[in-house]
């Protein structure tokens, strides 16, 4: 297996193989990368990078060889996700949809995952998300140089593989500092817990950067698992790893060591290229930033699934609203029914029924209108003034009125005559009423003086004087 670790200013090529309990490195080679070709892991000039790679391939005789590539960038996003124990396809689908909910433009990124063989009851995965151009550019440039790039991982995964390979029953931190990126991972009794990746500039030394990043993980472990503090730190740098380890031991006040030797390399040699060495020991299912998960497999399905969720959500909301309205109507009906039943119960009481019958009888007996009562009072008053003008006579005068004639006033003059003040709706009604009164032969004389028109009320006012019989008419 050939592994190519590309850093900011130099690259390391490692030939080796990983056995079940042993790493074997056959040879290594380091070469410089021209300044400015890479910034934060991204290729700035694809053609120039391909030319550099072509020169390297030619010098090392790598043309047509398959290689695994390690490259680092702070643009790579890592997420550790635990899921139930699922089959491969179901797990991939679950992780993809999980990331799709968190990342809006997921199709513009390369998305993949590595399965960590450490979960107790389910499955634990380390997902990665990086702009799609990241891996594509490396793949094109390396292919143009004559290589066959098989897989692309990062230093984070290489350090995780180192921790799993070492199997140290301690809470340990493994840290690697390259030309411009410092990567650190935290293990708790052989189980990966957390990682951080930090990009630094040339003004900062590896000692300063590693002290800062390792201290953060120490503090993180102290807060998260106070019963299991960090017991060991292992570091690797491109140079002077042993002296930096000694200084960190004093600064951190923790045992700090370099990585142990492997077959074919001493401890100091391993520590100067630790990610390239442990990159050989790939997990059963590592991630690949060249390919990643096929978006087309899930994008349409994800859209359908999201649409279905929206439809189901709207259905649930409508069902809840409808249920609320039905319950409200039911409650109102219950209140109304209870009120009706209470009223009916009260009305059905014997004393209530008797009161109702008495009120109905009283209403029937007193069916005279207010006007009739007033007329009756007037009749009584006038009958007291004269014996000749009786109640019966007044009722007969009322009965002769045309429908549009109303008697608005009645005055008995010394018991000799009665003057009626009337209004009519039409101009013919006064003379008709006068004629009807004369035809009765009840009065000695019926005197009608004519009418006047009331413009505001739109009616006709007139007076009729009735001379009672037995009285001489002048």
C-alpha positions in Angstrom: 0.0 0.0 0.0 1.3 3.5 -0.9 0.2 6.5 1.1 0.8 10.1 0.1 0.5 12.7 2.9 0.2 16.2 1.4 1.0 19.1 3.8 1.4 22.8 3.3 5.1 22.9 2.3 6.1 19.3 1.9 4.7 15.8 1.3 5.5 12.3 2.6 5.2 9.1 0.7 5.1 5.8 2.7 5.2 2.3 1.4 3.9 -0.3 3.9 1.2 -2.6 5.0 -1.0 -3.1 8.0 -1.5 -6.5 9.5 -4.0 -7.4 12.3 -1.7 -6.5 15.2 1.3 -5.0 13.4 2.3 -2.1 11.1 5.1 -2.6 8.7 6.7 0.3 6.9 9.0 -0.6 4.0 10.3 2.8 3.1 9.4 6.5 3.2 10.3 9.6 1.2 9.8 13.3 1.9 9.8 16.1 -0.8 9.1 19.8 -0.7 6.0 21.5 -2.2 6.5 24.9 -3.9 5.4 27.8 -1.8 1.8 29.0 -2.5 0.5 25.9 -4.2 -1.6 25.1 -1.2 -3.5 27.3 1.2 -5.5 25.7 4.0 -5.3 22.4 2.1 -6.9 23.8 -1.1 -4.9 23.7 -4.3 -4.5 27.2 -5.7 -3.0 26.3 -9.1 -4.2 22.9 -10.3 -1.8 22.9 -13.3 1.3 23.8 -11.3 0.3 21.2 -8.6 -0.1 18.6 -11.2 3.3 19.4 -12.6 4.9 19.1 -9.2 3.1 15.8 -8.6 4.3 14.5 -12.0 7.9 15.3 -11.2 7.5 13.4 -7.9 5.9 10.5 -9.6 8.7 10.3 -12.1 11.4 10.4 -9.5 9.8 7.7 -7.3 8.6 5.5 -10.1 5.0 5.8 -9.0 3.4 6.1 -12.4 0.2 4.0 -12.6 0.3 3.2 -8.9 -2.7 3.4 -6.6 -2.3 5.7 -3.7 -4.3 6.7 -0.6 -4.1 10.5 0.0 -4.1 12.4 3.3 -4.8 16.1 3.1 -5.9 18.5 5.8 -8.1 21.7 5.9 -10.1 23.5 8.5 -12.9 23.5 5.9 -13.6 19.9 6.7 -16.5 19.6 9.1 -16.6 16.6 11.5 -19.7 15.2 13.3 -19.8 12.2 15.5 -23.2 10.5 15.3 -24.6 7.5 17.2 -27.4 5.5 15.6 -29.1 2.2 16.3 -27.5 -0.9 14.9 -28.5 -0.8 11.2 -27.5 -2.5 8.0 -25.1 -0.7 5.7 -27.7 0.9 3.3 -30.0 1.9 6.1 -27.1 3.4 8.1 -25.9 5.4 5.1 -29.4 6.7 4.4 -29.9 7.6 8.0 -26.6 9.5 8.2 -27.2 11.3 4.9 -30.7 12.5 5.9 -29.3 13.6 9.3 -26.7 15.7 7.7 -29.1 17.0 5.1 -31.3 18.5 7.8 -28.3 20.3 9.2 -26.7 21.4 6.0 -28.9 23.3 3.5 -26.7 22.9 0.4 -25.6 19.3 1.0 -25.4 18.5 -2.8 -22.6 21.1 -3.2 -20.5 19.2 -0.7 -18.7 15.8 -0.5 -20.3 13.9 2.4 -19.1 10.6 3.8 -18.6 8.7 7.0 -16.3 6.3 8.8 -17.7 3.6 11.1 -15.9 3.6 14.4 -15.8 0.0 15.8 -16.4 1.1 19.4 -20.2 1.5 19.9 -21.6 -0.8 22.6 -25.3 -1.1 21.6 -25.6 0.6 18.3 -23.4 2.2 15.6 -21.1 5.2 16.0 -19.9 7.1 12.9 -17.6 10.0 12.2 -19.2 12.0 9.3 -17.3 14.5 7.2 -18.5 17.3 5.1 -16.2 19.3 2.8 -16.8 21.4 -0.4 -17.0 19.2 -3.4 -14.2 21.0 -5.2 -11.7 20.0 -2.4 -11.4 16.3 -3.3 -12.2 16.8 -7.0 -9.2 19.1 -7.5 -6.8 16.7 -5.8 -8.2 13.8 -7.8 -7.8 15.6 -11.2 -4.3 16.9 -10.5 -3.0 13.5 -9.2 -4.6 11.7 -12.2 -2.9 14.2 -14.5 0.4 13.3 -12.8 0.0 9.6 -13.6 -1.3 8.3 -10.2 -4.4 6.4 -9.4 -5.9 8.1 -6.4 -8.0 5.5 -4.6 -9.1 7.2 -1.4 -8.7 10.5 0.4 -8.7 10.8 4.2 -7.5 13.4 6.8 -5.1 13.5 9.7 -8.1 13.3 12.0 -8.9 9.8 10.8 -5.2 8.8 10.8 -4.9 9.8 14.4 -8.1 7.9 15.3 -6.7 4.9 13.6 -3.5 5.4 15.7 -5.5 5.5 18.9 -7.4 2.3 18.0 -4.2 0.6 16.9 -2.3 1.5 20.1 -5.2 0.3 22.4 -3.9 2.1 25.4 -6.2 1.6 28.4 -5.9 5.2 29.5 -7.4 8.5 28.8 -5.0 9.8 26.2 -4.6 12.6 23.7 -2.9 12.1 20.3 -1.7 15.2 18.6 0.0 15.9 15.3 1.4 19.3 14.1 2.2 19.7 10.4 3.3 22.7 8.5 0.2 24.8 9.3 -2.4 22.5 10.8 -2.6 21.0 14.3 -4.9 18.0 14.7 -5.7 16.5 18.1 -8.0 13.6 19.2 -9.1 12.5 22.6 -9.5 8.9 23.6 -11.0 7.6 26.8 -9.8 4.1 27.6 -9.4 3.2 23.9 -12.6 4.9 22.7 -12.5 8.0 20.5 -14.3 10.9 22.2 -13.5 14.2 20.5 -11.2 16.0 18.0 -10.2 19.5 17.0 -8.3 20.8 14.0 -6.6 24.2 14.1 -4.8 26.1 11.4 -1.9 28.3 12.5 0.6 30.7 10.8 4.3 30.8 10.7 4.6 33.1 13.7 3.4 30.4 16.0 5.6 27.5 17.0 4.4 23.9 17.2 5.1 23.9 20.9 2.8 27.0 21.5 0.1 25.6 19.2 0.1 22.1 20.7 0.1 23.4 24.2 -3.0 25.5 23.5 -4.9 22.7 21.6 -4.0 19.9 24.0 -4.9 22.1 27.0 -8.4 22.6 25.6 -8.9 18.9 25.3 -7.6 18.4 28.8 -10.1 20.9 30.1 -12.9 19.4 28.0 -12.3 16.0 29.5 -12.1 17.4 33.0 -15.6 19.0 32.6 -17.2 16.1 30.7 -15.7 13.2 32.6 -14.2 14.5 35.9 -13.7 10.9 37.1 -11.4 10.1 34.1 -8.8 12.9 33.6 -6.2 12.8 30.9 -3.3 10.5 31.8 -1.1 10.5 28.7 -0.3 12.7 25.7 1.4 11.5 22.6 2.6 13.9 20.0 4.1 14.0 16.5 5.7 16.9 14.6 7.6 17.2 11.3 10.8 17.8 13.4 12.1 17.9 17.0 9.2 15.8 18.3 11.3 14.5 21.3 12.3 17.9 22.6 8.8 19.3 22.2 7.5 16.3 24.1 9.8 17.0 27.0 8.8 20.7 27.1 5.1 19.8 27.0 5.6 17.5 29.9 6.7 20.4 32.0 4.1 22.9 30.7 1.1 20.5 30.7 2.2 18.7 33.8 1.2 15.5 32.1 3.3 12.6 30.8 4.0 13.5 27.1 5.6 11.1 24.8 6.3 10.5 21.1 4.6 7.7 19.2 6.2 4.2 19.6 8.3 2.6 16.9 6.8 0.3 14.3 8.3 -2.3 12.1 10.8 -0.6 9.8 10.8 2.8 11.6 12.1 4.1 14.9 9.9 6.1 17.4 11.4 9.4 16.3 10.8 8.5 12.6 7.2 7.5 13.3 6.6 10.7 15.2 7.8 12.9 12.3 5.3 11.2 9.9 2.8 9.7 12.3 -0.3 10.3 10.1 1.2 8.8 7.0 2.3 5.7 9.0 -1.0 5.1 10.8 -2.9 6.0 7.6 -1.9 2.6 6.5 -4.1 1.0 9.1 -7.5 1.9 7.5 -10.7 1.1 9.3 -13.1 -1.5 7.8 -15.2 1.4 6.6 -13.2 4.7 6.3 -14.5 7.8 4.7 -13.4 9.0 1.3 -13.3 12.7 0.3 -12.8 11.8 -3.4 -16.1 10.1 -3.8 -18.4 10.4 -0.7 -22.0 9.3 -0.7 -23.8 9.4 -4.0 -26.2 12.4 -3.8 -28.4 11.2 -6.6 -29.3 8.1 -4.6 -30.9 10.2 -1.9 -31.6 13.7 -3.1 -34.9 12.9 -4.8 -35.9 10.5 -2.0 -35.0 13.2 0.5 -37.2 15.8 -1.3 -40.1 13.3 -1.4 -39.5 12.5 2.2 -39.5 16.2 3.2 -42.6 16.9 1.1 -44.3 13.9 2.8 -43.3 15.4 6.2 -44.8 18.7 5.2 -48.1 17.1 4.1 -48.3 15.0 7.2 -47.5 18.1 9.3 -50.3 20.0 7.7 -52.7 17.1 8.0 -51.9 16.8 11.7 -52.3 20.6 12.2 -55.7 20.5 10.4 -56.7 17.5 12.4 -55.9 19.2 15.6 -57.7 22.4 14.6 -60.7 20.4 13.5 -60.6 18.4 16.7 -60.5 21.6 18.7 -63.4 23.1 16.9 -65.5 19.9 17.3 -64.7 19.8 21.0 -65.6 23.5 21.3 -68.9 22.9 19.5 -69.6 19.8 21.7 -68.9 21.9 24.8 -71.3 24.6 23.6 -74.0 22.1 22.8 -73.6 20.6 26.2 -73.9 23.9 27.9 -77.0 24.8 25.8 -78.6 21.4 26.4 -78.0 21.8 30.2 -79.6 25.3 30.1 -82.6 24.0 28.2 -83.1 21.1 30.5 -82.9 23.4 33.5 -85.5 25.8 32.0 -87.7 22.8 31.1 -87.3 21.4 34.6 -88.4 24.7 36.1 -91.3 25.1 33.6 -92.6 21.6 34.4 -93.0 22.4 38.1 -96.8 22.4 39.1 -96.7 25.9 40.6 -95.0 27.3 37.5 -97.6 25.7 35.2 -100.4 27.2 37.4 -98.8 30.6 37.3 -98.5 30.4 33.5 -102.3 29.5 33.2 -103.3 32.4 35.4 -101.2 34.8 33.4 -102.6 33.6 30.2 -106.2 34.0 31.5 -105.4 37.5 32.8 -104.0 38.4 29.4 -107.1 37.2 27.7 -109.4 39.1 30.0 -107.4 42.3 29.5 -107.1 42.3 25.7 -108.1 46.0 25.4 -105.4 48.1 23.8 -104.0 51.2 25.5 -106.0 53.4 23.0 -109.2 51.5 23.8 -108.7 52.1 27.5 -108.1 55.8 26.9 -111.2 56.0 24.8 -113.2 54.3 27.5 -111.9 56.8 30.1 -113.0 59.6 27.8 -116.5 58.1 27.4 -116.8 57.8 31.2 -115.7 61.4 31.6 -118.1 62.7 28.9 -121.0 60.6 30.2 -120.6 62.3 33.5 -121.0 65.7 31.9 -124.3 64.8 30.1 -126.9 62.2 30.4 -127.8 62.5 26.7 -124.2 61.6 25.5 -123.9 58.0 26.5 -121.2 55.4 26.1 -123.2 53.6 23.6 -123.6 56.7 21.4 -119.8 57.3 21.5 -119.1 53.7 20.4 -121.5 54.2 17.5 -119.8 57.4 16.4 -116.4 55.5 16.5 -117.9 52.6 14.5 -118.9 54.9 11.6 -115.4 56.3 11.1 -113.8 55.5 7.8 -110.5 53.5 8.2 -108.3 56.5 7.5 -110.2 58.8 10.0 -109.0 59.2 13.5 -110.8 61.2 16.3 -108.0 63.1 18.0 -110.2 65.2 20.3 -113.7 65.3 21.7 -115.3 68.2 23.6 -118.8 68.3 25.1 -120.2 71.8 25.0 -122.5 72.4 28.0 -124.2 69.1 27.4 -125.8 70.6 24.2 -123.3 69.6 21.5 -120.3 67.5 20.9 -117.3 68.7 18.9 -115.1 66.1 17.2 -111.5 67.0 16.2 -110.5 64.6 13.5 -107.8 63.8 11.0 -108.1 61.9 7.7 -105.7 60.4 5.2 -107.7 61.4 2.2 -109.7 64.5 1.3 -112.9 62.6 0.6 -113.1 60.9 4.0 -114.2 64.1 6.0 -117.3 64.6 3.9 -118.0 60.8 3.8 -117.8 60.6 7.6 -120.1 63.7 7.9 -122.7 62.1 5.5 -122.6 58.9 7.5 -123.3 60.7 10.7 -126.2 62.6 9.2 -127.8 59.5 7.8 -128.1 57.9 11.3 -130.7 60.4 12.5 -129.1 60.3 15.9 -128.4 64.1 16.0 -130.4 67.2 15.6 -127.7 68.6 13.4 -124.3 67.6 12.0 -122.2 70.6 11.1 -119.0 70.2 9.0 -116.9 73.3 8.3 -114.4 71.9 5.8 -110.8 70.6 6.2 -107.3 72.0 6.2 -104.2 70.2 4.8 -101.3 69.5 7.2 -98.2 69.6 5.0 -95.8 68.2 7.6 -98.0 65.3 8.6 -99.5 64.8 5.1 -103.1 64.5 6.4 -106.3 66.5 6.6 -107.6 68.2 9.8 -111.4 68.9 10.2 -114.0 69.6 12.8 -117.5 68.1 13.1 -120.1 69.5 15.6 -122.9 67.2 16.6 -126.0 68.8 18.1 -127.8 66.4 20.3 -131.5 65.8 19.9 -133.8 67.7 22.2 -131.6 70.9 21.7 -132.8 73.7 19.4 -130.6 74.5 16.6 -130.2 78.2 15.7 
